[in-house]
Amino acid sequence: MTPARLWPLGLMVLCAVAITYAFGDRLTYQALVDSHDALEAFRNDHAVLTSLAFVTIYAAMVGLSVPGATIATLTGGFLFGLWPGIAFNVAGATIGATLLFLAVRFGLGRSLAERIDASPGRIARIKRGLDENQWSMLFFIRLAPVIPFFAANLLPGLLNVPLNRFVISTAIGILPGAAIYTSVGAGLGSLLETGQRPDLGVIFEPRLLLPILGLAALSLVPVILRLRRSLQ
């Protein structure tokens, strides 16, 4: 690995620090409340531009791992409704995650994966096990709400996961969470009129959490079956 391969990551870190310092106070729920009238007016006057700008900004936030993705998802629901809000939120999140994935893989992933493959011992065996069950593990880390989104973007890049698998599993795996928060955002207007705040912990309510955990467990079935066959 040469230092030149690290420049995308270094540039992204510098941009993330600069954006957080300059705009961190605007990536909050209160900032959304304060600017909701202006955002609605701009969307009404420039619908296509608003859509493109939203997806671009969302992708940049995720790619740079700038705090505020949940607020961005709420904004997508608030501006565009449940549909096409879900599509815009998933598109922005997937594009941003892919940019980070590619930067990590270009800078560290291939070199690290090759070193792990060449090394003896437990770590190499673990990686081979992950390689054999990539689809299952990728869907699991997306569906399990306890795994940070940043980590779910970072680890596949370090393990040299194929790009197409990463993109597909990301777009599908984040759909349940995106649908929930987009729905909350779609109802934000009525909450603001009554002075209420949205429940951002709604995803951890049993009626929503249990089905998502069920999907996460279902994604591990191929891993369990393969392990069972190997033990027979």
C-alpha positions as CSV (number, residue, x, y, z in Angstrom):
1,M,0.0,0.0,0.0
2,T,1.4,3.3,-1.1
3,P,0.6,6.7,0.5
4,A,-0.9,7.8,-2.8
5,R,-3.7,5.3,-2.4
6,L,-4.8,7.0,0.8
7,W,-5.5,10.4,-0.7
8,P,-9.3,9.8,-1.2
9,L,-9.7,8.8,2.4
10,G,-7.6,11.7,3.6
11,L,-9.6,14.2,1.4
12,M,-12.8,12.8,2.7
13,V,-11.7,13.2,6.4
14,L,-10.7,16.8,5.8
15,C,-14.0,17.5,4.1
16,A,-15.9,15.8,6.9
17,V,-14.2,17.9,9.5
18,A,-14.7,21.1,7.6
19,I,-18.4,20.5,6.9
20,T,-19.1,19.4,10.5
21,Y,-17.4,22.6,11.8
22,A,-19.1,24.9,9.3
23,F,-22.6,23.4,9.1
24,G,-22.9,21.1,12.2
25,D,-25.5,23.3,13.8
26,R,-27.6,23.1,10.7
27,L,-27.8,19.3,10.7
28,T,-30.1,19.1,13.7
29,Y,-33.8,18.6,14.2
30,Q,-34.2,22.2,15.5
31,A,-32.6,23.5,12.2
32,L,-35.2,21.5,10.3
33,V,-38.0,23.0,12.3
34,D,-36.7,26.5,11.8
35,S,-36.3,26.2,8.1
36,H,-39.3,24.0,7.2
37,D,-41.3,26.8,5.6
38,A,-38.3,27.9,3.4
39,L,-37.7,24.3,2.4
40,E,-41.3,23.8,1.4
41,A,-41.4,27.0,-0.6
42,F,-38.2,26.1,-2.4
43,R,-39.5,22.6,-3.2
44,N,-42.7,24.0,-4.6
45,D,-40.9,26.4,-6.9
46,H,-38.1,24.1,-7.9
47,A,-39.2,20.5,-7.6
48,V,-36.6,18.8,-9.8
49,L,-33.7,20.9,-8.5
50,T,-34.8,20.1,-4.9
51,S,-34.8,16.4,-5.6
52,L,-31.4,16.4,-7.2
53,A,-29.9,18.6,-4.5
54,F,-31.4,16.5,-1.7
55,V,-30.0,13.2,-3.1
56,T,-26.6,14.9,-3.6
57,I,-26.4,16.4,-0.2
58,Y,-27.6,13.1,1.5
59,A,-25.0,11.1,-0.5
60,A,-22.2,13.6,0.6
61,M,-23.3,13.4,4.2
62,V,-23.2,9.6,4.2
63,G,-20.0,9.4,2.1
64,L,-18.2,11.7,4.5
65,S,-19.9,10.2,7.6
66,V,-21.1,13.6,8.7
67,P,-23.6,13.3,11.6
68,G,-27.2,14.0,10.7
69,A,-28.3,11.1,8.4
70,T,-31.4,10.5,10.5
71,I,-32.4,14.2,10.2
72,A,-31.7,14.0,6.4
73,T,-34.1,11.0,6.2
74,L,-36.8,12.9,8.1
75,T,-36.3,15.8,5.7
76,G,-36.7,13.4,2.7
77,G,-40.1,12.3,4.1
78,F,-41.1,15.9,5.0
79,L,-40.3,17.3,1.5
80,F,-41.3,14.4,-0.7
81,G,-43.8,12.3,1.3
82,L,-43.5,8.5,1.8
83,W,-43.1,8.1,-2.0
84,P,-40.8,9.2,-3.6
85,G,-39.2,10.1,-0.3
86,I,-38.2,6.5,0.3
87,A,-36.6,6.3,-3.1
88,F,-34.7,9.5,-2.6
89,N,-33.5,8.5,0.8
90,V,-32.4,5.1,-0.3
91,A,-30.7,6.5,-3.3
92,G,-28.8,9.1,-1.3
93,A,-27.7,6.7,1.4
94,T,-26.7,4.0,-1.1
95,I,-24.6,6.4,-3.3
96,G,-22.9,7.9,-0.2
97,A,-22.2,4.5,1.3
98,T,-20.7,3.3,-2.0
99,L,-18.4,6.3,-2.2
100,L,-17.1,5.6,1.2
101,F,-16.8,1.9,0.4
102,L,-14.8,2.6,-2.7
103,A,-12.5,5.0,-0.9
104,V,-11.8,2.5,1.9
105,R,-11.2,-0.3,-0.6
106,F,-8.9,1.8,-2.8
107,G,-6.9,3.0,0.2
108,L,-6.8,0.0,2.5
109,G,-9.2,-2.8,1.6
110,R,-7.4,-4.7,-1.1
111,S,-4.0,-4.5,0.6
112,L,-5.5,-5.6,4.0
113,A,-7.6,-8.4,2.4
114,E,-4.5,-9.8,0.6
115,R,-2.5,-9.7,3.8
116,I,-5.2,-11.5,5.7
117,D,-5.6,-14.1,3.0
118,A,-1.8,-14.7,3.0
119,S,-1.6,-15.0,6.8
120,P,-2.0,-18.2,8.7
121,G,-4.2,-18.7,11.7
122,R,-7.6,-17.7,13.0
123,I,-8.1,-14.3,11.3
124,A,-7.5,-15.8,7.9
125,R,-10.1,-18.6,8.7
126,I,-12.6,-16.0,9.8
127,K,-12.2,-14.0,6.6
128,R,-12.6,-17.1,4.5
129,G,-15.8,-17.9,6.4
130,L,-17.1,-14.4,5.8
131,D,-16.2,-14.7,2.1
132,E,-18.2,-17.9,1.8
133,N,-21.2,-16.2,3.3
134,Q,-20.9,-12.6,2.0
135,W,-24.6,-12.1,0.9
136,S,-25.9,-13.3,4.3
137,M,-23.4,-11.2,6.3
138,L,-24.0,-8.1,4.2
139,F,-27.7,-8.3,4.7
140,F,-27.3,-9.0,8.4
141,I,-25.2,-5.9,9.1
142,R,-27.7,-3.8,7.2
143,L,-30.8,-5.1,8.9
144,A,-29.5,-5.4,12.5
145,P,-30.3,-1.9,13.9
146,V,-27.5,-2.3,16.6
147,I,-24.7,-2.1,13.9
148,P,-23.8,1.6,13.1
149,F,-24.3,2.6,9.5
150,F,-20.7,3.8,9.3
151,A,-19.4,0.4,10.4
152,A,-21.6,-1.4,7.9
153,N,-20.0,0.8,5.2
154,L,-16.5,0.5,6.4
155,L,-16.1,-3.3,7.1
156,P,-17.0,-4.5,3.6
157,G,-14.5,-2.1,2.1
158,L,-11.8,-3.5,4.4
159,L,-12.7,-7.1,3.5
160,N,-12.7,-6.4,-0.3
161,V,-16.3,-7.3,-0.9
162,P,-17.4,-7.1,-4.6
163,L,-18.9,-3.7,-5.5
164,N,-22.2,-5.2,-6.9
165,R,-22.8,-7.2,-3.8
166,F,-22.2,-4.1,-1.6
167,V,-24.6,-1.9,-3.6
168,I,-27.4,-4.4,-3.9
169,S,-27.3,-5.5,-0.2
170,T,-27.1,-1.8,0.9
171,A,-30.1,-0.6,-1.2
172,I,-32.3,-3.6,-0.1
173,G,-31.0,-3.9,3.5
174,I,-31.6,-0.2,4.4
175,L,-35.2,-0.2,3.0
176,P,-37.0,-1.2,6.3
177,G,-35.3,1.5,8.4
178,A,-35.6,4.1,5.6
179,A,-39.3,3.4,5.3
180,I,-39.9,3.9,9.0
181,Y,-38.0,7.2,9.3
182,T,-39.4,8.5,5.9
183,S,-42.9,7.8,7.2
184,V,-42.1,9.7,10.4
185,G,-40.8,12.6,8.3
186,A,-43.9,12.5,6.1
187,G,-46.0,13.3,9.1
188,L,-43.7,16.0,10.4
189,G,-45.8,18.8,9.1
190,S,-48.8,17.9,11.3
191,L,-46.5,17.4,14.3
192,L,-45.0,20.9,13.8
193,E,-48.5,22.4,13.7
194,T,-49.2,21.0,17.2
195,G,-45.7,21.7,18.6
196,Q,-44.8,18.0,19.0
197,R,-41.5,16.3,18.3
198,P,-41.2,13.0,16.3
199,D,-40.2,9.9,18.1
200,L,-36.8,9.1,16.7
201,G,-36.6,5.9,18.8
202,V,-39.7,4.5,17.0
203,I,-37.5,1.9,15.2
204,F,-36.9,0.2,18.6
205,E,-40.5,-0.3,19.4
206,P,-41.3,-4.0,19.4
207,R,-43.9,-3.8,16.6
208,L,-41.2,-2.5,14.3
209,L,-38.0,-3.9,15.8
210,L,-39.2,-7.5,15.9
211,P,-39.9,-7.9,12.2
212,I,-36.6,-6.2,11.3
213,L,-34.8,-8.6,13.7
214,G,-36.7,-11.5,12.1
215,L,-35.4,-10.4,8.7
216,A,-31.9,-10.1,10.1
217,A,-32.1,-13.6,11.6
218,L,-33.6,-14.9,8.3
219,S,-30.5,-13.6,6.4
220,L,-28.3,-15.9,8.6
221,V,-30.2,-19.1,7.7
222,P,-27.8,-19.9,4.8
223,V,-24.8,-19.5,7.1
224,I,-26.4,-21.8,9.7
225,L,-27.3,-24.4,7.1
226,R,-23.7,-24.3,5.6
227,L,-22.2,-24.7,9.1
228,R,-24.5,-27.6,9.8
229,R,-23.5,-29.4,6.7
230,S,-19.8,-28.8,7.4
231,L,-20.3,-30.4,10.9
232,Q,-22.0,-33.5,9.5
